[in-house]
Amino acid sequence: MRSVPAAKRSTTYCVGYWQIPENAKRPLAHYATLLPATLAMLAGERLVFASDSMVVQRWVEALARASNVELMCVNKSIETLPAWELAAHFVRQTERYGAGTSVPAQFDQEKGLWHYWRDFRASGSAVYRKIVTIWLSKVLLMEEFARGNSFGSEHFAWVDATAARFNGRRLHCNFVEAARRDGMITHYRSAMRKQGRTLSLNASFLKGDRPAWERLAPLYRERLELGAREQYPNDEETLLDEIVRTQPQLFWSLDAGEEATEQAAAEAKQRS
């Protein structure tokens, strides 16, 4: 797939942040430090920011002005996010996954163990539903923002509010400078696992043009329905991993390289 110089394409970046004080995974101080650092990476860019807090939105407006970010705030509660209803099923499956088990000595990057013992058990089911709703809604929010296209952009990227935590820790960590790839979803690799198998991507950054998001959305909805019935603590990365395995031509890894991406596509073709 032909890469396109950054200067010849416009991108709308999308960030969401909903304050959940009871979240056992990340304290609010974590976001207070990293959200400003993430927005500083977007200096001079266009940003759609989703939140349910006017206080947070005013804070982000000040950060955006400081970094010359063209900003549009969208007021969305967690309960109105696309995955809210299905998230209840994911919570039940997470509870079933860990029922009757004891805390293992090592989690070994296993998603299911982290989600059950840290996110579900430590936070509680009501809080976990909020957390998993946010995770599971990323792709569907991106489809919505791409269709709305408030800034008239050609590419659209989801960026986690804390994406700056990866600075210096992964190859090509400055995603703003990455070349765009038409018709593909650009992402980073993951070190996490599902049932012992390393996942294909980390969903802290996902970028594609509108055709790529519209192609991904129905595939993701299908995986969302299937994931809600699987007795495993699935999240957006485990669901997307299944799509990468069957549709590798739709994805491009920033830190895996062209050779690895083409090999994955060849292997998928052999399996079919």
QUITALIN-V547601 format. One record per residue. RES is the residue in one letter. OMEGA is omega in degrees with one decimal (NA if undefined). Layout:
RES	OMEGA
RES	OMEGA
This chain:
M	-177.8
R	175.2
S	-176.9
V	179.3
P	-176.4
A	-175.6
A	-176.0
K	179.9
R	175.2
S	-177.6
T	168.3
T	176.0
Y	-177.1
C	180.0
V	175.0
G	177.4
Y	177.4
W	-176.5
Q	176.9
I	-174.2
P	-176.4
E	-178.9
N	-177.6
A	-178.3
K	-174.8
R	174.0
P	-179.8
L	179.4
A	177.7
H	-180.0
Y	179.5
A	178.8
T	-169.2
L	178.2
L	175.2
P	179.1
A	178.0
T	180.0
L	176.6
A	176.6
M	-176.4
L	-178.7
A	178.6
G	-176.9
E	179.2
R	-173.6
L	165.7
V	-177.3
F	-178.5
A	179.4
S	175.8
D	-176.6
S	177.1
M	177.2
V	178.3
V	180.0
Q	177.8
R	177.4
W	-179.6
V	176.7
E	178.4
A	177.9
L	-179.7
A	178.3
R	-178.6
A	-177.8
S	179.2
N	177.9
V	175.3
E	-165.7
L	166.1
M	178.3
C	178.3
V	-179.1
N	180.0
K	172.8
S	178.7
I	-177.8
E	177.8
T	177.3
L	-171.3
P	-173.9
A	-174.1
W	-176.9
E	-179.2
L	-177.7
A	178.6
A	178.0
H	178.4
F	177.3
V	179.8
R	179.5
Q	177.1
T	179.2
E	178.7
R	-179.4
Y	-174.6
G	-176.3
A	176.2
G	179.9
T	176.1
S	-178.2
V	179.6
P	179.6
A	179.5
Q	178.1
F	175.3
D	176.2
Q	-179.4
E	-177.4
K	-175.4
G	-179.5
L	179.0
W	-176.3
H	-178.7
Y	-172.1
W	-178.7
R	-170.2
D	-178.8
F	-176.2
R	-175.4
A	-177.0
S	-174.8
G	-172.9
S	-178.5
A	178.6
V	179.9
Y	177.6
R	178.1
K	-177.9
I	-176.2
V	175.3
T	179.8
I	179.3
W	-172.5
L	-175.5
S	-172.7
K	-175.0
V	-177.6
L	172.8
L	179.8
M	175.2
E	179.6
E	-178.1
F	179.0
A	179.1
R	178.5
G	173.8
N	-174.8
S	-177.0
F	-179.0
G	-177.3
S	177.3
E	178.1
H	-174.4
F	-174.2
A	169.4
W	176.6
V	175.5
D	179.6
A	-178.2
T	-176.3
A	-179.8
A	179.0
R	-178.9
F	-179.0
N	-178.7
G	-176.6
R	177.4
R	-178.7
L	177.4
H	-174.7
C	176.4
N	-174.5
F	179.0
V	-178.0
E	-177.7
A	176.6
A	177.3
R	176.8
R	-178.3
D	175.5
G	-177.5
M	173.5
I	179.9
T	-175.7
H	172.4
Y	176.6
R	178.5
S	173.3
A	-178.2
M	-175.2
R	169.0
K	-178.4
Q	174.9
G	-177.9
R	-179.2
T	-178.8
L	-174.9
S	-172.8
L	170.4
N	-172.1
A	177.0
S	177.9
F	178.7
L	-177.6
K	175.6
G	174.0
D	-176.3
R	177.8
P	179.7
A	179.1
W	-179.3
E	175.1
R	-178.3
L	-171.5
A	179.8
P	176.2
L	-179.8
Y	177.8
R	177.8
E	179.4
R	178.5
L	178.5
E	179.4
L	-179.1
G	179.4
A	-178.9
R	-178.0
E	-180.0
Q	178.8
Y	179.2
P	-178.7
N	170.6
D	-176.1
E	-178.2
E	177.3
T	177.6
L	179.1
L	179.2
D	178.7
E	179.0
I	177.4
V	-177.2
R	-178.0
T	-178.3
Q	-175.4
P	-179.4
Q	179.8
L	-171.5
F	177.3
W	-179.7
S	179.9
L	-174.4
D	175.1
A	177.3
G	-176.4
E	-177.6
E	-179.7
A	179.4
T	179.7
E	177.4
Q	178.8
A	178.7
A	178.6
A	179.5
E	178.4
A	179.4
K	177.6
Q	-179.8
R	-178.9
S	NA
